[in-house]
Amino acid sequence: MNFKNKMQIKFKQTWAFIFLVVLTVTYLAINFFEYQSSEDKVKNVYFADRITPAHKILIDEYNKIHKGKIKVIPIDFPNNDFSTNERKEIVARSLRSRGDGIDLFAVDIIWVQRFAKWAEPLNKYFSPSEMNEFFAPSLSTCYYNKELVAVPLDIAMGVMYYREDILKKLKDSNKIISEIQHGITWDEFIKLKSQNGLPNTFFIFPGADYEGLVCFFIEQLLSIEPDYFQKEGFNFQTPQAHRALQLLVDLVNKYKISPRGVTQYTETISYEKFMKGNGIFLRGWQTYNKDFEDSHSYPFFNSHLKMAPLPHFSSDAPAAILGGWDLMISKFSDKKPEAIDFVKFLLREESQKTFFLKAGFYPVLKKFYSDSTYQKEYPDLEKGKELLATEVSRPGNPEYTKFSKIMSFYFNEAIEDKISVQTALEKATNAIKVDKIILQ
């Protein structure tokens, strides 16, 4: 990333933070003058998240129920305006200032350990029976030093989308689609393009210098060696890491399966390019069929897009990154009871159903995956259950976000063919080692 781009991102983050502060101060001032003489002052709970249609429905419902007592005020981080990295830095900056601008905030599941120092411990707020209702993979992301510092809100999974209408025009289309649905290998995937003369918009993936690229890399790495981080930590000077990164480089530079532009694509851009460029396959999240409903192309694409597992190496098992968002309460908040009440409202069975139907996120309650009634009513949950069987997780570490920045920078350089795969892995490993020494 050049200096100009870095300055643009810094400028954007600064103004977003200023906007957040101004918004909070405005709300506080309005409510102070409006309720200062009232003993039963409304408690305003400031909630930072990407506010989807599901959020809006549930916030409105909650505020109606608690009118005159509690009001949840959303602080929105829309995908089109904020990358996950930018959102993380803005929320962290607000909490670092120890202000009361945010009471409740959603974090990418991999951020939990970084944000733990600003979070209220939650063990005392949830009974054993409440804890037992959570789907185990989602709850596993919520601890730091064996203490519950977050609760899961929703689940996302790495998936591959494909255009069924295009594939149906190919010879032996039924056989091809069946192979894709059951998990195609990379060798088979590459042959599918070359044997059918398909364009290099064949496969779009987010390859920009950010977390989305790291997710795609880790999916390949953990497909090869599921226990990689337990065995190697953040050492990437290994045959497994070389094989994983080489694949991403070759998709662009050798096999011409993906356009060179992917090195600049975040998730939002990759989906837009996929639609505009008549793409065939796309690495994304299962929420995409809800994330882009506002696009004019959505009705056409939604009717033709299908989900499948990501391709995998022939000798290894499919792997999909477990994603999603957890909820944390600021330890500086003076409205913790109200925030907890709203959190439990979001975790009700009906609320989780709303997130699934209106935002596309998989529920965090295990009942949805064990109750046959839900499986019959919502067939997509059965597909979700299959995908969750292939889930792998990014390594838990308080400094993961720093290490991820290092990885994405050098891996992006390799895909752009500016440095070799070996050099990228060596530089990333050494930079993380230096960073760890400095942190000590």
C-alpha positions in Angstrom: 0.0 0.0 0.0 1.5 3.4 -1.0 1.7 6.5 1.2 -1.2 8.2 -0.4 -3.5 5.2 0.2 -2.4 5.0 3.8 -3.1 8.7 4.3 -6.5 8.3 2.8 -7.4 5.5 5.2 -6.0 7.4 8.1 -8.0 10.5 7.1 -11.2 8.3 6.8 -10.6 6.7 10.2 -10.0 10.0 11.9 -13.2 11.6 10.5 -15.2 8.5 11.3 -14.0 8.7 14.9 -14.8 12.4 15.0 -18.3 11.7 13.7 -18.8 9.0 16.3 -17.8 11.4 19.1 -20.0 14.2 17.7 -22.9 11.8 17.4 -22.5 10.6 21.0 -22.1 14.1 22.4 -25.2 15.2 20.5 -27.3 12.4 21.9 -26.0 12.9 25.4 -26.7 16.7 25.2 -30.2 16.1 23.9 -31.1 13.6 26.5 -29.5 15.6 29.3 -31.7 18.6 28.7 -34.7 16.5 27.9 -34.6 14.3 31.0 -32.6 16.2 33.6 -35.6 17.0 35.7 -37.1 13.5 35.5 -36.3 10.9 38.1 -37.2 8.1 35.6 -34.7 9.2 33.0 -34.5 7.0 29.9 -31.3 4.9 29.8 -29.7 5.3 26.4 -27.6 2.2 25.4 -25.2 3.0 22.6 -24.7 0.0 20.4 -21.9 -0.1 17.7 -22.3 -2.7 14.9 -23.0 -2.9 11.2 -26.8 -2.3 11.4 -28.5 -4.8 9.1 -32.2 -4.9 8.4 -32.4 -7.6 11.1 -30.7 -5.2 13.6 -33.2 -2.5 12.8 -36.2 -4.8 13.3 -35.0 -6.0 16.6 -33.8 -2.6 17.9 -37.2 -1.1 17.1 -39.0 -4.0 18.8 -36.9 -3.7 21.9 -37.3 0.1 22.1 -41.0 -0.2 21.8 -41.2 -2.8 24.6 -39.0 -0.6 26.9 -40.3 2.8 25.9 -39.7 5.4 28.5 -37.1 3.2 30.3 -34.4 2.0 27.9 -33.5 3.1 24.4 -31.0 1.4 22.2 -29.2 3.9 19.9 -27.4 2.2 17.1 -24.0 3.4 15.8 -23.8 2.0 12.3 -20.7 0.8 10.4 -22.0 -0.1 6.9 -19.9 -2.4 4.8 -19.8 0.1 1.9 -18.2 2.8 4.1 -16.0 0.8 6.5 -13.8 -2.2 6.0 -13.5 -4.6 9.0 -10.0 -3.2 9.7 -11.3 0.4 9.8 -14.2 -0.5 12.0 -11.9 -2.2 14.4 -9.6 0.8 14.8 -12.4 3.3 15.2 -14.1 1.2 18.0 -10.7 0.6 19.7 -9.9 4.3 19.6 -13.2 5.1 21.2 -12.7 2.6 24.0 -9.1 3.6 24.5 -10.3 7.1 25.4 -12.3 5.5 28.3 -15.4 7.5 27.4 -19.0 6.5 27.7 -19.7 6.8 23.9 -20.2 3.1 23.5 -21.9 0.7 25.9 -22.2 -2.4 23.7 -20.2 -3.3 20.7 -19.9 -6.2 18.2 -16.5 -7.6 17.4 -15.3 -9.9 14.7 -14.7 -13.2 16.6 -11.0 -12.9 16.1 -10.9 -9.5 17.9 -12.1 -10.8 21.2 -8.7 -11.2 22.8 -7.6 -7.7 21.7 -10.7 -6.0 23.1 -10.8 -8.0 26.3 -9.0 -5.3 28.3 -11.9 -2.9 27.7 -14.6 -5.5 28.2 -16.8 -6.3 31.2 -16.5 -9.9 32.4 -19.8 -11.6 31.7 -19.7 -14.9 33.8 -21.9 -13.5 36.5 -24.6 -12.4 34.0 -25.3 -15.8 32.4 -26.5 -18.9 34.2 -25.2 -22.4 33.4 -28.5 -23.2 31.7 -28.2 -20.1 29.5 -24.6 -21.0 28.6 -25.7 -24.5 27.7 -28.0 -23.1 24.9 -25.1 -21.8 22.8 -23.8 -23.8 19.8 -20.3 -24.9 21.0 -18.2 -23.5 18.0 -19.6 -20.0 18.5 -19.1 -19.9 22.2 -15.4 -21.1 21.9 -14.5 -17.6 20.6 -15.8 -15.7 23.6 -13.1 -16.4 26.3 -9.9 -14.7 27.3 -7.7 -16.3 30.0 -10.6 -18.7 30.7 -12.9 -15.8 31.5 -16.1 -15.1 29.5 -15.6 -11.6 28.0 -18.1 -11.9 25.1 -21.2 -13.8 23.9 -21.8 -14.9 20.3 -24.3 -12.9 18.2 -24.1 -14.7 14.9 -22.1 -17.1 12.8 -20.6 -16.7 9.3 -18.8 -19.3 7.2 -16.4 -19.1 4.3 -18.2 -20.5 1.2 -17.9 -20.6 -2.5 -20.8 -19.2 -4.6 -21.4 -20.3 -8.2 -23.6 -19.3 -11.1 -25.9 -22.3 -11.6 -27.3 -20.8 -14.8 -23.8 -20.6 -16.5 -22.8 -24.1 -15.3 -26.0 -25.6 -16.7 -24.9 -24.6 -20.2 -21.8 -26.8 -20.0 -21.5 -30.4 -21.1 -22.1 -32.9 -18.3 -23.5 -30.0 -16.2 -25.3 -32.2 -13.7 -22.1 -34.1 -13.0 -20.1 -30.9 -12.6 -22.6 -29.3 -10.3 -22.8 -32.5 -8.2 -19.0 -32.5 -7.8 -19.0 -28.9 -6.8 -21.7 -29.4 -4.2 -19.9 -32.3 -2.7 -16.5 -30.5 -2.6 -14.4 -30.2 -5.7 -10.6 -30.4 -5.6 -8.4 -27.5 -6.8 -7.0 -29.8 -9.6 -10.6 -30.5 -10.8 -11.5 -26.8 -10.4 -8.6 -25.7 -12.6 -9.4 -28.3 -15.3 -13.0 -27.1 -15.3 -11.9 -23.7 -16.5 -9.3 -24.8 -19.0 -11.4 -27.6 -20.6 -14.4 -25.3 -21.1 -12.6 -22.1 -22.2 -14.1 -20.0 -19.5 -12.9 -16.4 -18.8 -10.5 -15.3 -16.1 -13.4 -13.9 -14.1 -13.9 -17.6 -13.5 -13.0 -17.3 -9.8 -13.1 -14.0 -7.8 -11.6 -13.9 -4.3 -10.8 -11.0 -1.9 -7.0 -10.6 -2.3 -6.5 -7.0 -1.1 -4.1 -6.2 1.8 -6.5 -6.9 4.6 -8.1 -9.7 6.7 -10.2 -11.2 4.0 -7.0 -12.4 2.2 -5.6 -13.9 5.4 -8.9 -15.8 5.9 -8.6 -17.3 2.4 -4.9 -18.2 3.0 -5.7 -19.8 6.4 -8.4 -21.9 4.8 -5.9 -23.4 2.5 -3.3 -23.8 5.2 -5.6 -25.6 7.6 -7.0 -27.8 4.9 -3.4 -29.1 4.6 -2.6 -29.2 8.3 -5.6 -28.6 10.7 -3.2 -28.3 13.7 -0.8 -26.0 12.0 -0.9 -23.1 14.5 -0.6 -25.5 17.5 2.5 -27.0 15.9 4.2 -24.0 14.1 2.6 -20.9 15.6 3.2 -18.0 13.3 6.2 -19.6 11.6 5.4 -19.7 7.8 8.7 -21.0 6.6 7.2 -24.4 6.1 6.2 -26.6 3.1 2.5 -26.4 4.1 2.5 -22.6 4.2 4.4 -22.4 0.9 1.9 -24.7 -0.8 -1.1 -22.6 0.5 0.3 -19.3 -0.6 1.6 -20.7 -3.9 -1.9 -21.7 -4.8 -3.2 -18.1 -4.3 -0.4 -16.8 -6.4 -0.9 -19.3 -9.1 -4.7 -18.7 -9.3 -3.8 -15.2 -10.6 -0.4 -15.6 -12.3 -0.2 -19.1 -13.6 -3.6 -20.6 -14.2 -5.3 -17.2 -15.0 -8.3 -18.4 -13.1 -8.7 -15.1 -11.3 -8.1 -11.5 -12.7 -5.1 -9.5 -11.4 -7.6 -7.0 -10.0 -8.3 -9.3 -7.1 -5.2 -7.9 -5.3 -7.3 -4.8 -4.8 -10.6 -6.4 -3.9 -12.1 -6.4 -0.4 -15.3 -8.5 0.1 -17.6 -5.7 -1.0 -15.6 -4.9 -4.1 -15.2 -8.6 -5.0 -18.9 -9.1 -5.0 -19.5 -6.0 -7.1 -16.8 -7.1 -9.6 -18.3 -10.6 -9.6 -21.7 -9.2 -10.6 -20.5 -6.6 -13.1 -17.9 -8.9 -14.7 -20.3 -11.9 -15.1 -18.2 -14.0 -12.7 -18.8 -17.7 -12.3 -17.3 -18.6 -8.9 -16.8 -16.4 -5.8 -15.2 -16.9 -2.4 -17.4 -15.2 0.1 -19.5 -15.6 3.3 -22.9 -17.2 3.4 -24.4 -13.9 4.3 -23.8 -12.4 0.8 -27.3 -13.3 -0.4 -28.5 -10.7 2.2 -25.6 -8.3 2.3 -26.2 -7.0 -1.2 -30.0 -6.8 -1.5 -29.8 -3.1 -2.3 -27.9 -3.8 -5.5 -29.9 -3.4 -8.7 -28.4 -6.7 -10.0 -29.4 -8.6 -6.8 -32.7 -10.2 -8.0 -31.0 -11.7 -11.0 -27.9 -13.0 -9.2 -29.8 -14.2 -6.2 -32.0 -16.4 -8.3 -28.9 -18.0 -9.9 -26.3 -18.1 -7.1 -25.8 -21.3 -5.1 -23.5 -22.1 -2.2 -20.9 -24.9 -2.0 -17.8 -25.8 0.0 -14.6 -24.1 -1.1 -12.3 -26.3 -3.3 -9.5 -28.2 -1.4 -6.3 -30.0 -2.2 -6.8 -33.5 -3.4 -5.0 -35.2 -0.5 -6.7 -33.0 2.2 -10.1 -32.2 3.6 -12.3 -29.1 2.9 -11.8 -26.2 5.3 -13.9 -23.1 5.8 -13.1 -20.3 8.2 -15.5 -19.8 11.1 -16.5 -16.1 11.1 -19.2 -14.1 12.7 -19.6 -11.5 15.4 -19.5 -11.5 19.2 -21.0 -9.0 21.6 -18.9 -7.2 24.3 -19.9 -4.7 26.9 -17.6 -1.8 27.7 -16.3 -1.9 31.2 -16.5 1.9 31.3 -20.3 1.8 30.6 -22.6 3.0 33.4 -25.5 1.1 31.8 -24.3 -2.5 32.1 -27.6 -3.9 33.3 -29.5 -2.3 30.4 -26.9 -3.5 28.0 -27.1 -7.1 29.3 -30.9 -7.0 29.0 -30.6 -6.0 25.4 -28.0 -8.7 24.7 -30.3 -11.4 26.1 -33.1 -10.0 23.9 -30.8 -10.5 20.8 -30.1 -14.0 21.9 -33.8 -15.1 22.2 -34.8 -17.8 19.8 -37.1 -15.4 17.9 -34.3 -12.8 17.5 -31.9 -15.4 16.2 -34.4 -16.5 13.7 -34.7 -12.8 12.6 -30.9 -12.6 12.1 -31.0 -15.8 10.0 -34.0 -14.8 7.8 -33.2 -11.1 7.4 -29.4 -10.9 7.5 -28.4 -14.4 6.5 -26.3 -15.2 9.6 -26.4 -18.7 11.1 -27.9 -18.8 14.6 -25.7 -19.2 17.7 -28.2 -21.4 19.6 -27.7 -25.1 19.2 -31.4 -25.8 19.1 -31.5 -24.6 15.4 -29.1 -27.4 14.5 -30.7 -30.2 16.5 -34.4 -29.5 16.2 -35.8 -31.3 13.1 -38.6 -28.7 12.9 -36.1 -26.0 12.0 -34.4 -28.3 9.5 -37.7 -28.9 7.7 -38.8 -25.3 7.8 -35.4 -23.8 6.7 -33.5 -26.2 4.4 -30.6 -23.7 4.2 -29.9 -24.6 7.8 -29.2 -28.1 6.7 -26.6 -26.8 4.3 -25.2 -24.6 7.0 -24.8 -27.7 9.2 -22.8 -29.4 6.5 -20.6 -26.3 6.1 -20.0 -26.0 9.8 -18.7 -29.6 9.8 -15.7 -28.2 7.8 -15.1 -25.2 10.0 -11.6 -24.1 11.0 -10.6 -21.2 13.2 -8.0 -18.5 13.0 -5.4 -18.7 15.8 -6.4 -17.0 19.0 -3.9 -14.4 20.1 -4.2 -10.9 21.7 -1.9 -9.6 18.9 -3.5 -11.5 16.1 -4.8 -8.3 14.3 -1.2 -7.0 14.2 0.2 -10.3 12.9 -2.6 -10.4 10.3 -1.7 -7.0 9.0 1.9 -8.3 8.4 0.6 -11.4 6.7 -1.8 -9.7 4.4 0.8 -7.1 3.3 3.5 -9.7 2.3 1.0 -12.2 0.9 -0.6 -9.5 -1.2 2.9 -8.6 -2.5 3.4 -12.2 -3.6 0.1 -12.4 -5.4 0.9 -9.2 -7.2 4.1 -10.9 -8.3 6.3 -8.3 -6.6 8.1 -10.8 -4.4 8.4 -14.6 -4.5 6.3 -16.8 -2.3 9.4 -17.9 -0.3 10.4 -14.2 0.3 6.8 -13.3 1.4 6.7 -16.2 3.9 10.2 -15.4 5.2 9.5 -11.7 5.6 6.1 -12.3 7.3 7.6 -14.8 9.7 10.5 -12.5 10.6 8.4 -9.4 11.0 6.0 -11.2 13.3 9.0 -12.4 15.4 10.3 -8.9 15.7 6.9 -7.6 16.6 6.5 -10.3 19.3 9.9 -9.4 20.8 9.0 -5.7 20.9 5.6 -6.5 22.6 7.5 -8.5 25.3 
